[in-house]
Amino acid sequence: MRKLLLIIVAITSVLFATAQQKPNIIFILADDLGYGDVGFNGGDKILTPVLDKMAEEGMVFNRHYSGSTVCGPSRACLMTGFHTGHSPVRENPRWTKSGKPVDLANHDVTVAEELKKAGYATAIVGKWGLAENLTHGKPNNQGFDYFFGFNRHGAAHHYYPEEIFENNELLKLEGNVMMDKKGKYSQDMFIEKALGFIDENHKKPFFLYFAPTIPHYELTIPEEQKEYYYQQDWPLRKMKMGHYRNDENGHVTYAAMVSRLDKDVGLIIERLKEYGIDDNTLVIFTSDNGHEYDNLKNEFLNSNGIFRGKKRDLYEGGIRMPFVARWPDKIKRGSATNHISAFWDFLPTACDIAGVKPTAKIDGLSYLPTLLGKNEAQEKHDYMYWEFNERQGPIQAIQKGSWKLVKFVGVKTELYSLKDDPSETTDVSEKHPEMVAQLEELLKTARTEHPEFPLVKKVRK
């Protein structure tokens, strides 16, 4: 029956092909996945065959950056087109001056709202994390027709949740016991809802923001999905139980979770092919910030590749992301680019694809020319900026060309040449005082003040 249905759908899709001019856009955002966790960036322990094939069929961005080094502000940059010097959300919920979370406001314009203007159906499935107050920040108030997942960060920490949002309704998940890891695995629900959205909207332009929580702590996955990695006879990194209901074998569980996400990306691509809309769909895969799992003092998975740092660092390991884009017949197969881009560039890129202009004067620049191989038409950033104010903060980072300055406010300033030293092993600030002065001057104009996000030492409340 399903084969007959697919044949009918394939024939029907041909009839709709001329009517559907605007490309579909699918943005897949992993949670705490490191640059080196994927095969196309040199990872050799975790199997990611689907993502590696995406790289063979599409384009890898070698210098793509997240909005921040933790998920809340990073996702805000992605949705609004602003870097953290201008973004409405610059830290995770409780790292504000007042200790109260800041969400997206009614006047903030998201990429979903921009695409709605162009006639797109819009959905987010997975982790939103920009509506801690459960008011105006909720996805259905921010341009999304459909939402299934977590509004808040804390709820997204668990893979057997006892309740979950579908649009504005909080659903009770009968049979799920979070503490005992029993019931329906959240990733099973997420992929089911994502595929369902494609099923319902394949005849019109759509934007799917697929934001699963894999491989964020807690580290857990059904046992049968670990079989391959148990056979590798890896050393045991024993995980503890607490707030995070971790499975005991860390290396095996983390790797299995990444491979599970890879498999689900494959299911999405296959569904596009079934409907005959593969060629008219841009699929992007990346991660929200650097990894948290791998131990930098005793690396096993090499999750950050050659780069220094991890989640909560503004070194490259915290903000340089795996990024691959696939768009058959539009993107050159097996291509790669060193164009410097970041999360705040997605909104203008989506607008460019949809044929609309961004509403706000944003920080982002469309990277559509790069995707299409029109490098001569690609606008370039004068500089890239980040700020972060948890724990060891406040920290600012600014990158201009191959130079990068990392400023621990009130403590020290470091300068790195990413061209000569991509691993940021050697601070050359004393050798290049003129470059330090130039970048310090840029820092003065790179941000605007926000009452909840001053660059002063914070203590989590």
C-alpha positions as CSV (number, residue, x, y, z in Angstrom):
1,M,0.0,0.0,0.0
2,R,2.8,2.4,0.9
3,K,4.6,1.7,-2.4
4,L,1.4,2.5,-4.4
5,L,0.9,5.7,-2.4
6,L,4.5,6.8,-3.1
7,I,4.0,6.1,-6.8
8,I,0.9,8.3,-6.8
9,V,2.7,11.0,-4.8
10,A,5.7,10.9,-7.2
11,I,3.4,11.4,-10.2
12,T,1.4,14.2,-8.4
13,S,4.6,15.9,-7.4
14,V,5.6,16.4,-11.1
15,L,2.3,18.2,-11.6
16,F,3.1,20.5,-8.7
17,A,6.7,21.1,-9.7
18,T,6.0,24.1,-11.8
19,A,3.7,25.6,-9.2
20,Q,6.2,25.3,-6.5
21,Q,8.9,27.8,-7.4
22,K,10.2,28.8,-4.0
23,P,12.6,26.3,-2.5
24,N,11.9,24.5,0.7
25,I,14.4,25.1,3.6
26,I,15.3,22.5,6.3
27,F,17.7,23.6,9.0
28,I,18.9,20.8,11.2
29,L,20.6,21.9,14.5
30,A,22.4,19.3,16.6
31,D,22.8,20.2,20.3
32,D,26.4,20.3,21.7
33,L,27.9,18.4,18.7
34,G,31.6,19.1,18.2
35,Y,33.4,20.1,15.0
36,G,35.3,16.8,15.0
37,D,32.4,14.5,15.8
38,V,31.5,14.0,12.1
39,G,33.3,12.1,9.5
40,F,33.4,14.9,6.9
41,N,35.6,16.9,9.3
42,G,38.0,14.0,10.0
43,G,36.2,12.2,12.8
44,D,37.2,8.6,12.7
45,K,35.4,7.0,15.7
46,I,31.7,8.0,15.3
47,L,29.9,6.8,12.2
48,T,28.1,9.6,10.3
49,P,27.5,8.1,6.8
50,V,24.5,10.3,6.0
51,L,26.3,13.5,6.9
52,D,29.4,12.4,5.1
53,K,27.3,11.7,2.0
54,M,25.7,15.1,2.3
55,A,29.2,16.5,2.1
56,E,29.9,14.4,-1.0
57,E,26.7,15.7,-2.6
58,G,26.9,19.3,-1.3
59,M,29.1,21.9,0.3
60,V,31.1,22.0,3.5
61,F,31.7,25.3,5.2
62,N,35.1,25.1,6.9
63,R,34.7,28.4,8.7
64,H,31.2,28.6,10.0
65,Y,30.5,29.9,13.5
66,S,27.7,29.5,16.0
67,G,26.0,32.5,17.5
68,S,27.4,31.8,20.9
69,T,29.2,29.0,22.9
70,V,26.0,28.0,24.7
71,C,22.6,27.2,23.2
72,G,20.2,29.9,24.2
73,P,22.0,33.0,22.8
74,S,23.2,30.9,19.9
75,R,19.7,30.0,18.9
76,A,18.6,33.6,19.3
77,C,21.3,34.7,16.8
78,L,20.1,32.0,14.4
79,M,16.5,33.2,14.6
80,T,17.0,37.0,14.6
81,G,20.0,37.6,12.4
82,F,21.9,39.5,15.1
83,H,25.2,38.6,16.8
84,T,25.5,38.6,20.6
85,G,26.5,42.2,20.7
86,H,23.0,43.2,19.4
87,S,20.9,40.1,20.1
88,P,17.9,40.3,22.4
89,V,19.1,37.1,24.1
90,R,22.8,37.1,25.0
91,E,23.1,34.5,27.7
92,N,21.4,31.3,29.0
93,P,18.3,32.0,31.1
94,R,19.7,32.5,34.6
95,W,22.8,34.4,33.6
96,T,21.1,37.8,33.5
97,K,21.6,40.8,35.7
98,S,18.3,40.2,37.4
99,G,18.5,36.4,37.4
100,K,15.3,36.3,35.4
101,P,15.2,34.8,31.9
102,V,15.0,37.0,28.9
103,D,13.0,35.6,25.9
104,L,12.3,36.8,22.4
105,A,9.9,39.7,22.5
106,N,6.9,40.5,20.3
107,H,8.9,43.1,18.3
108,D,11.7,40.7,17.5
109,V,11.4,39.4,14.0
110,T,12.4,35.8,13.4
111,V,13.4,33.9,10.3
112,A,10.0,32.1,10.5
113,E,8.2,35.4,10.4
114,E,10.2,36.5,7.4
115,L,9.4,33.3,5.6
116,K,5.7,33.6,6.5
117,K,5.6,36.8,4.5
118,A,6.8,34.8,1.5
119,G,4.1,32.2,1.8
120,Y,6.0,29.5,3.6
121,A,4.5,26.9,6.0
122,T,6.8,26.9,9.1
123,A,7.6,24.5,11.9
124,I,10.0,23.9,14.7
125,V,10.4,20.4,16.1
126,G,12.7,19.9,19.1
127,K,14.4,22.4,21.4
128,W,13.3,26.0,21.1
129,G,14.8,27.3,24.4
130,L,13.7,30.9,23.9
131,A,10.5,31.0,25.9
132,E,11.4,30.3,29.5
133,N,8.5,32.6,30.6
134,L,6.0,30.8,28.4
135,T,4.6,34.0,27.1
136,H,5.5,36.1,23.9
137,G,8.6,34.0,23.2
138,K,6.8,30.8,22.4
139,P,7.3,29.6,18.8
140,N,3.6,30.1,17.8
141,N,4.0,33.7,18.7
142,Q,7.3,34.0,16.7
143,G,6.2,32.9,13.2
144,F,5.9,29.2,13.5
145,D,2.7,27.5,12.4
146,Y,3.6,24.3,14.2
147,F,5.7,23.5,17.3
148,F,6.5,20.2,19.0
149,G,9.1,20.1,21.6
150,F,10.6,22.0,24.6
151,N,10.1,25.7,25.2
152,R,12.5,25.7,28.2
153,H,16.1,24.5,28.6
154,G,15.6,22.4,31.7
155,A,12.9,20.3,30.2
156,A,15.2,19.6,27.2
157,H,17.8,17.9,29.4
158,H,15.8,14.7,29.5
159,Y,15.1,12.1,26.8
160,Y,12.1,10.5,28.5
161,P,10.1,13.6,29.3
162,E,6.8,13.3,31.1
163,E,5.3,16.2,29.3
164,I,6.0,18.1,26.1
165,F,4.5,21.0,24.1
166,E,2.6,20.6,20.9
167,N,1.9,24.2,19.8
168,N,0.7,25.9,23.0
169,E,-0.7,22.8,24.7
170,L,1.4,21.0,27.3
171,L,0.9,17.3,26.6
172,K,1.2,14.6,29.3
173,L,3.1,11.6,28.0
174,E,1.5,8.6,29.5
175,G,4.0,5.8,30.4
176,N,7.0,8.1,30.4
177,V,9.1,8.1,33.6
178,M,11.9,10.5,33.3
179,M,13.9,9.4,36.4
180,D,13.8,5.7,35.3
181,K,14.3,6.4,31.5
182,K,11.1,4.6,30.6
183,G,8.6,5.3,27.9
184,K,9.0,6.9,24.5
185,Y,12.4,8.3,23.6
186,S,12.1,12.0,22.7
187,Q,14.1,11.6,19.5
188,D,11.6,9.0,18.2
189,M,8.9,11.6,18.7
190,F,10.9,14.4,17.1
191,I,11.6,12.5,13.9
192,E,8.0,11.3,13.7
193,K,6.7,14.9,13.9
194,A,9.3,16.3,11.5
195,L,8.4,13.7,8.8
196,G,4.8,14.3,9.5
197,F,5.2,18.0,8.8
198,I,6.9,17.2,5.5
199,D,4.0,14.9,4.7
200,E,1.4,17.6,5.3
201,N,3.3,20.4,3.5
202,H,5.2,18.9,0.6
203,K,2.9,20.6,-2.0
204,K,3.9,24.1,-0.9
205,P,7.0,25.9,0.2
206,F,7.9,25.1,3.8
207,F,10.6,25.8,6.4
208,L,11.4,23.1,8.9
209,Y,13.6,24.0,11.8
210,F,14.6,20.5,13.2
211,A,16.3,21.0,16.5
212,P,16.8,17.7,18.3
213,T,18.5,17.6,21.7
214,I,21.1,15.0,20.6
215,P,23.9,14.7,21.8
216,H,23.3,17.1,24.8
217,Y,23.6,15.8,28.3
218,E,21.8,13.6,29.5
219,L,23.6,10.8,27.7
220,T,21.1,8.0,27.1
221,I,19.8,6.0,24.2
222,P,18.0,2.6,23.9
223,E,20.4,-0.2,24.4
224,E,19.8,-1.8,20.9
225,Q,21.1,1.3,19.3
226,K,24.5,0.9,20.9
227,E,25.4,-2.5,19.5
228,Y,28.0,-1.4,17.0
229,Y,29.9,0.7,19.5
230,Y,29.9,-2.0,22.2
231,Q,31.8,-4.1,19.6
232,Q,34.6,-1.6,19.4
233,D,36.0,-2.5,22.8
234,W,36.6,1.1,23.7
235,P,37.8,2.1,27.2
236,L,35.0,2.8,29.7
237,R,34.2,6.3,30.7
238,K,31.8,5.7,33.5
239,M,29.1,8.3,33.8
240,K,27.4,9.4,37.0
241,M,23.7,9.6,37.7
242,G,22.2,12.8,39.0
243,H,20.2,15.6,37.4
244,Y,21.2,14.0,34.1
245,R,20.1,10.3,34.0
246,N,23.1,9.2,32.1
247,D,23.7,5.7,30.8
248,E,26.9,4.2,32.4
249,N,29.1,3.9,29.3
250,G,29.8,7.4,28.2
251,H,31.8,6.9,25.0
252,V,29.5,4.2,23.6
253,T,26.3,6.2,24.5
254,Y,27.6,9.5,23.0
255,A,28.7,7.9,19.8
256,A,25.4,6.0,19.4
257,M,23.5,9.2,20.0
258,V,25.4,11.0,17.2
259,S,24.9,8.1,14.8
260,R,21.2,8.0,15.7
261,L,20.9,11.6,14.7
262,D,22.8,10.9,11.5
263,K,20.3,8.1,10.7
264,D,17.4,10.5,11.2
265,V,18.9,13.1,8.9
266,G,18.8,10.3,6.3
267,L,15.1,9.6,6.9
268,I,14.4,13.3,6.2
269,I,16.3,13.2,2.9
270,E,14.6,10.0,1.9
271,R,11.2,11.5,2.5
272,L,12.1,14.5,0.3
273,K,13.1,12.0,-2.5
274,E,9.8,10.1,-2.1
275,Y,7.8,13.3,-2.7
276,G,10.0,14.4,-5.6
277,I,11.0,17.6,-3.9
278,D,14.6,16.7,-3.1
279,D,16.0,19.0,-5.8
280,N,13.9,21.9,-4.6
281,T,15.0,21.7,-0.9
282,L,18.0,23.2,0.8
283,V,19.1,21.0,3.7
284,I,21.6,22.5,6.2
285,F,23.1,20.6,9.1
286,T,25.1,22.2,11.9
287,S,25.4,22.4,15.7
288,D,24.5,25.1,18.2
289,N,27.9,25.3,19.9
290,G,31.0,23.3,20.8
291,H,30.9,19.9,22.4
292,E,30.6,19.4,26.2
293,Y,31.3,15.6,26.5
294,D,34.9,15.0,25.4
295,N,37.5,15.6,28.1
296,L,40.1,18.0,26.9
297,K,42.7,16.7,29.4
298,N,42.2,13.1,28.1
299,E,40.6,13.3,24.7
300,F,39.2,10.2,23.2
301,L,36.7,11.1,20.5
302,N,38.6,14.3,19.5
303,S,35.3,16.1,19.4
304,N,36.8,19.6,18.7
305,G,39.3,18.3,16.0
306,I,42.4,20.5,15.9
307,F,40.7,23.3,17.7
308,R,41.2,24.6,21.3
309,G,38.4,24.7,23.8
310,K,34.8,23.4,23.9
311,K,31.4,24.6,25.0
312,R,31.6,27.8,27.1
313,D,34.8,28.9,25.4
314,L,35.2,31.5,22.8
315,Y,38.2,29.7,21.4
316,E,37.5,27.9,18.1
317,G,36.5,24.7,19.8
318,G,33.6,26.5,21.4
319,I,32.2,28.3,18.3
320,R,33.5,26.8,15.0
321,M,30.8,24.4,13.9
322,P,30.5,21.4,11.6
323,F,28.4,22.8,8.7
324,V,27.2,21.0,5.5
325,A,24.6,22.2,3.0
326,R,22.9,20.0,0.4
327,W,20.8,21.3,-2.5
328,P,20.9,19.0,-5.6
329,D,21.5,20.8,-8.9
330,K,22.1,24.1,-7.1
331,I,25.2,23.4,-4.9
332,K,28.2,21.9,-6.6
333,R,28.8,18.3,-5.4
334,G,31.8,17.7,-3.2
335,S,32.6,21.4,-2.8
336,A,33.9,23.3,0.2
337,T,34.3,26.9,1.1
338,N,36.5,29.0,3.5
339,H,33.9,31.8,3.4
340,I,33.6,33.1,7.0
341,S,29.9,32.9,8.1
342,A,27.9,32.5,11.2
343,F,24.4,31.8,12.6
344,W,23.3,35.4,12.1
345,D,23.7,34.9,8.4
346,F,21.0,32.3,8.2
347,L,18.0,34.8,8.3
348,P,19.2,36.9,5.4
349,T,20.1,33.7,3.5
350,A,16.6,32.4,3.9
351,C,15.1,35.7,2.9
352,D,17.4,35.7,-0.2
353,I,16.1,32.3,-1.1
354,A,12.5,33.2,-0.5
355,G,12.7,36.6,-2.3
356,V,12.0,38.9,0.6
357,K,14.0,41.6,2.4
358,P,14.8,41.3,6.1
359,T,12.6,43.6,8.2
360,A,15.3,44.7,10.6
361,K,18.8,46.1,10.0
362,I,20.6,43.0,11.0
363,D,24.2,41.9,11.4
364,G,23.9,38.9,9.0
365,L,24.9,38.7,5.4
366,S,23.3,36.1,3.0
367,Y,25.6,33.3,2.0
368,L,23.4,32.2,-0.9
369,P,26.0,33.4,-3.4
370,T,28.5,31.0,-1.8
371,L,26.0,28.1,-1.9
372,L,25.5,28.7,-5.6
373,G,29.2,29.1,-6.4
374,K,28.9,32.8,-7.2
375,N,31.9,33.7,-5.0
376,E,32.4,37.1,-6.8
377,A,29.0,38.2,-5.6
378,Q,29.5,37.1,-2.0
379,E,29.5,40.0,0.6
380,K,32.0,39.5,3.4
381,H,31.9,40.6,7.0
382,D,34.3,43.3,8.1
383,Y,34.6,41.4,11.4
384,M,32.8,38.8,13.5
385,Y,31.9,39.4,17.2
386,W,30.9,37.3,20.2
387,E,30.5,37.9,23.9
388,F,29.9,35.5,26.7
389,N,29.4,36.0,30.4
390,E,29.1,32.8,32.3
391,R,31.6,31.4,34.9
392,Q,34.9,32.8,33.7
393,G,33.3,35.7,31.9
394,P,32.9,38.3,30.8
395,I,34.7,37.4,27.6
396,Q,34.6,39.1,24.2
397,A,36.0,37.7,20.9
398,I,36.4,39.5,17.6
399,Q,37.8,38.1,14.4
400,K,38.9,40.1,11.4
401,G,40.3,38.0,8.5
402,S,42.8,35.6,10.0
403,W,43.3,37.6,13.2
404,K,41.3,36.8,16.3
405,L,41.3,38.6,19.6
406,V,40.0,37.0,22.8
407,K,39.5,39.5,25.6
408,F,38.9,38.4,29.2
409,V,37.4,41.7,30.3
410,G,39.5,43.3,33.1
411,V,41.9,40.4,33.1
412,K,43.9,39.8,29.9
413,T,43.8,40.1,26.1
414,E,45.0,37.4,23.8
415,L,45.7,37.6,20.0
416,Y,45.9,34.7,17.6
417,S,46.7,34.3,13.9
418,L,44.2,31.6,12.7
419,K,46.1,31.4,9.5
420,D,49.3,30.3,11.1
421,D,47.9,28.9,14.3
422,P,44.3,27.6,13.9
423,S,44.6,25.7,17.2
424,E,45.2,29.0,19.1
425,T,48.3,27.6,20.9
426,T,50.3,30.8,20.8
427,D,49.2,34.2,22.0
428,V,51.0,36.8,19.8
429,S,49.6,39.9,21.3
430,E,53.0,41.2,22.4
431,K,54.4,40.8,18.9
432,H,51.5,42.6,17.2
433,P,50.4,45.5,19.4
434,E,49.0,47.4,16.4
435,M,46.6,44.6,15.6
436,V,45.5,44.4,19.2
437,A,44.9,48.2,19.2
438,Q,42.9,47.9,16.0
439,L,40.7,45.1,17.2
440,E,40.3,46.7,20.7
441,E,39.0,49.8,18.9
442,L,36.4,47.6,17.0
443,L,35.2,46.1,20.3
444,K,34.1,49.6,21.3
445,T,31.5,49.8,18.5
446,A,30.7,46.1,18.1
447,R,28.0,45.9,20.7
448,T,25.1,47.9,22.2
449,E,24.3,48.0,25.9
450,H,21.5,45.8,27.3
451,P,20.3,46.3,30.8
452,E,20.2,42.5,31.5
453,F,23.5,41.7,29.8
454,P,26.2,44.2,31.1
455,L,29.8,43.1,30.6
456,V,30.5,42.8,34.3
457,K,31.2,39.7,36.4
458,K,28.0,37.7,37.0
459,V,27.1,35.2,39.6
460,R,24.3,32.8,38.6
461,K,21.2,33.5,40.6
